[in-house]
Amino acid sequence: MDNFLRSLYQERASQPSTLGIIFIEKKDHHFYLTDTFDCILLIITSETHMEFFSKHYVYDNEKIALYIFPHHRLEKWLLTGTNPQIVGWLYEGKIIFDRNDYISQLIQNLKDFPFHERKIRIGLEFAKLIKRYNEGKMLYEEGEFLDAHSQIIKSLHYLGRLALIEKGYHPEIIVWNQVKRIDPDVYKIYEELINSEEPLNKRLELLFLAIEFFIHSRTEIGVSHILEVLNEQKYWTIQQICEHPEIELYGTNIFTLVEYLIEKGYICVTLEESKGKGIFHRYYKKVTDLN
């Protein structure tokens, strides 16, 4: 097996564009890291023309996956949390090749979790939490209890991830095991949802109250990133907000978050008359005095 793996990565290791190579082997207690494969070989490159390349092999009855992707994609995954599996790959994988300590520094940065990166991640998870909570509440009010339940499960997931990030941890695939150890209060409401024998509508009522409390208690830290960005200029159009390099990471969740900020008095709306009669443009401004 070693010789076969070496044949897969040796040529790549000699290329100047290759920044690092990591080997992840299936383990009983971390089986989720390799999906259905016996091992995964990651090759990180500085090439910008390729987003993601994969190949699957079988050798000696073992399934092997080869993944090649550029460093900017890896770094975006880590910043946005859109691929929690990558955290496990970096922590549990064996470094085979590391140009200029690129991977070692990446892992150290993961462990340090710098304050600004953490603030962005908190903002992203908070925006997702608000969106799912609002959707769940609207579905509940329409009597669509099963769909409301589905949205509340998702909002709890984002609440769990948010709790971990606040305390300096990167959420991994097995989130609730992490949350149980790190934030028992958040874990408790998840446990109540799973184990409760109350009728679904009653269970949802209690969950909305609990989640609303957690949202309220985390609003200041949850919106600190976007408010920091809005400090950069006095007035914003929604397009300008969306195009900001850091805010574009929020995706469509930014629209729900902006409305939440208006509702809570963090930003105000200024209307400017357009060319069309009775039609006004909306401009957004951070409220400097919240007292």
N, C-alpha and C positions, 0 to 999 in steps of 0.2 A: 504493500500500500504506500509506504513512504516514497519509494522510487516513482510510483505512478503520480503521486501528488507533486513530487519535485519536477516531473516532466511538464506538469500543467503551469507551474509558476516560474520556473527558472528563466525562461526567455523574458518574461514580463519584468522580473526583478532587475534585469540588466538594462532595461529601458529607462532613460532619464525622466520620463513622465510618470513612472510608478513611484508613488509616495509611500505605500505600505501594503503589506500582505498579512492577513490574519487567517488562522485556521480554527474552526469551531467544530468540536466533536460532540456527538450525541451523548448525553449523560442521563441516567435514570431520573435524577432530581431536577434536571433542567432540560427535559425532553422537548419542551415547547420552543427552544431556541433554534433547533434545526428542522422544525416542521416534521416532515416524514422522511428526511434524509439522515444518513448515518454521519455525514460531515458536510461542512460548508467551507468553501475557500473564498475569501473576500480579497479583492484587489482594488485598491484605491488609487486613482490616477489624477494627474493635473490636467488631463485632456478635457477640453470644454465642448467638443463637438458631439460627445457621446453622453447620453443621460443614464442609460442602464443597459448592461449586456449580461445575458445569462446563458449557461450551458449546463446540461445534466448528463451525468455519466453513470455507468455501472462498472465496477471493477471488483472481482472476487466476491460477487454477490452483495456488494455494498453500494448504496446509492450516494452519489456525490453531486453537490451543486456548486457551480462556479459563478460568482457574481462579480462583475466589474462595474464600478461607477465612479464619477468624478468627485473630488473633494467638496465642491460647492454643494452638491446634492446631500452628501453626508452631513455637512455642517448645517444645512437647512433643516434636515431631519432632527438633528440634536437641538436646534434652537426652537423649533415649533412643536416638537414632540409627536410628529405625525407618524413616526415609525419607532414605537417603543422597543421593538425587538433589537434595534441597533445598539441600545444601551447594554443589553445582555451580551451581544456579540463582542463589544469592546471590553466589558468587564471579565467575561468568561473565556474569551478566545486566546489563543497562543499567537504571539507576534512572531512571524517568520522573517519578515523584512521590514525595516523601518528607516526610511531615508531622512536623515537629519532629525531623528527623533520626532517625526511628525505625529505618529500614533501615540507615542508615550506622552507627548505634550497634550494631545487631544484628551487622553484618559485623565491626565492630571487636571485639565480644565473642567472635565465632567465632575470630578470629585470636589473641586473648589467651588463650582457653580457660581461664577461671578455675579455680583449684585445686579448689574444692568440686564444680563441675560435672564436672571431669575425674575426680574420685574416684567420683562416681555412675556415670559412663559406664564406668569400669573395672570397678566392681562388677557392672553389668548384663552386660557382655561376659564377665566371669569366670564368672558364674552360668550363662550359656548354654554356655560352654565345658565346664564341669563336667558339665552335663546331657547334652550330646551325647557327651562322652567316655565317661561311664558307660553310656549306652545302647549305644554302639559296642562296649564291652568285653563287655557281657552278650550281645549278639548274636554276637560272635566266639566266646565260650565255648559258645554253643549250636550253633556250626557254621554260622551264617547269615552267611557271609563277604561276600556282595554287599551285604546290608543294613548290616553292620558297616562296610563301606567307605563307604557313603553317609553314615553318621553321622560317620565320621572326617573326611570331606571338609568337613562342616559345622563340626566342632570346629576344624579347621585354619583355616577362614574366621574363626571367632571369635577364634582365637589371633592371626591376622594383624591383625584390627581392634584387639585389645587392645594389641598391640605399638605400633601407630600412636598410640593414645590416650595411652599411657604417655609417649610422646615429644612430646606436645602437638599432634598432628595429628588432624583430623577425618577418619574413613574416608569415602572417596567410593565411587562405583560401581566404578571400576577399582581395587579394593583391592590386588591383587597387584603391580601396577606401583608403587604407593606403598610396599608392604612391601619390594620388591626394593631400593629406594633407601634406605630408612630402617632396616630390620632384616634384613640379609642372612642371619642365622642362622635366623630363622623361615622366610624364603623358601626356604632350602635344603631343609628337610624337606618343604615343599610340592612343590618341584621333584623331589625323590626319589620322592615318591608318584606323580607324573605320568609320570616317565621310567623308573622301575624296571622291569626285566624279570624280577624275582623272581616266583615264584608268589604269588597274592593273599594266602594265609594267612601266608606268610613276610613279605611286605611289611607286612601289618597288625601283626605281632609287633614289627617294628622301629619302626613308627610309634607304637604304644602306648608303647614305652619312651621315644621322643623327646618325645612330647607330655606324658607323665607328668613328665619332667624339667622341661619348661617350666612345667607347672602348679605343681610344687613350688617352683620359683624365683620364681613370681609370686603365690604364695598370700598373703603378707603384704600386698602392695598390693591384691590382688584382693578381700580380705575386709575391708579397713580401713573401708569405708563402712558396711557393715552392723554391724560391731562398734562403730563410733561411735554409730550409732542405738541399739544395745542398751544403751549406757551411760546412756541417759535414764531407765531405771528398772531395778529389781533383777530382777524376774521378769516373764516374758511368756508369754501363751498364743500359739498359732500364729495365732489370729485377730487378736490385737493387733498382732503383727508384720506381718501382711498388710495391715492397715488403716492403718499408718503412711503418711503422705503420700508419703514418699520410697521406702519399701519396696514400695508397691503398684506402682511402675514395673517391678519385677522380674517381675510376673505369676506364673505357676505355677512358674517356675524357682526361686522362693524355697524351695520344699519340698526340692528336691535340694540347694540350697546350705546349708540348715539342717542336713541330715543330714551333709553334708560337714564342717561346722563342729564337729558333735558327734564325728565320727570322728577329726578332727585335734586335738581337745581345746580348741577355742576357746570352746565353750559346753558347759554340762552340763545334764542333764535332772533335774528334781525331780518326783517322783510324788506326787499328792495323791488320796486315796481319794474316789471319787464315791459317789452314792447307790446305784449298782448294786454288788452284792457282787462283789468280785474285779476291779472295773473302776477304773482310775486315770486321772486327768487328767495330761497332761504339761505341765510348765512349763519354760521355757528361761531360763537365766541365763548371762551372759557370765562366763567364767573370768578372774579378774583377775590371777592369777599363773600364767604359762605355763611357768615354769622348774621 
